[in-house]
Structures are given as structure tokens and as C-alpha cells.
Amino acid sequence: MLTALAVSLALTLLLEEGFALAWGLRGRRELGLAALVNCLTNPPAVLAYHTAVRLWGWNPLFTAAALECAVVAAEWRCWRAFSEQVRRPFLFSLTANAFSYGVGRLINQFF
């Protein structure tokens, strides 16, 4: 389980930092915020997913959808409160998470 948490966080940080750069974010403050936001949301979401699906037998699709909605909402609030460069924090949060989730799903299909 720790390996899954570590790999998921590392991949999310790599993808979403790259996404933030492509979005045009610059500077230690903004890129640090991107890392912090993901460190705050990714481990609880991954742990909740594995607990709900593997231990409790919940539907993986609905569980992932509900958790991703919660993550987008939490990250949106962080971006809105602390970012000086992101002008549309909800759109940024939604697209960054859709990008990293989609790439993660593609990677999981090959491994």
C-alpha cells in the first residue's frame, strides 16, 4: 500500500507540475503551491479509494468519480485562496486533475 501511495504521489507531482508549467505558472511560490496542493489531496484520495474499493467492495468507477470531485473542489479552494497567477482556479483544478487522472489511467493499463 505504501508503494502505491508513493508512486501515485510521485506521478501526480510530475504530471501536475508539468501541467502548471504548460498553463503558464512560474516562480517558486506558484509551483510550490502546486506541489503542496497535491501533497495535501493525493495521499488521502488514494488511501480512501483503496479502502473503499478493496476493503468495502464499493464500485471503483463511482468511488473514483466522487473522490476526484472532492479533490477538484479542495484544490480549487486552495488555488482561489493562495494563487497570485491562476485567474480561473476551478478550471485549472478541473483540467489539471483530469489530465493527471487520465494519464494515470493510461499508465495503469500498460502495467
Residue pairs with C-beta under 8 A, 6 or more apart in sequence:
1 47
1 50
4 46
4 50
5 43
5 46
5 47
8 42
8 43
8 46
8 104
9 38
9 39
9 42
9 43
9 46
11 100
11 103
11 104
11 107
12 38
12 42
12 100
12 104
13 35
13 38
13 39
15 99
15 100
15 103
15 104
16 34
16 38
16 96
16 97
16 99
16 100
17 31
17 34
17 35
19 95
19 96
19 99
19 100
20 30
20 31
20 34
20 96
21 31
23 86
23 92
23 96
24 85
25 31
25 34
25 85
25 86
26 85
27 85
29 84
30 83
30 84
30 85
30 86
33 78
33 79
33 82
33 83
36 78
37 75
37 78
37 79
38 75
40 74
40 78
41 71
41 74
41 75
42 71
45 67
45 68
45 70
45 71
48 63
48 67
49 60
49 63
49 64
49 67
52 58
52 63
53 59
53 60
53 63
64 101
68 97
68 101
71 97
72 90
72 93
72 94
72 97
73 93
75 93
75 96
75 97
76 89
76 90
76 92
76 93
76 94
79 86
79 89
79 92
79 93
80 89
80 90
83 89
86 92
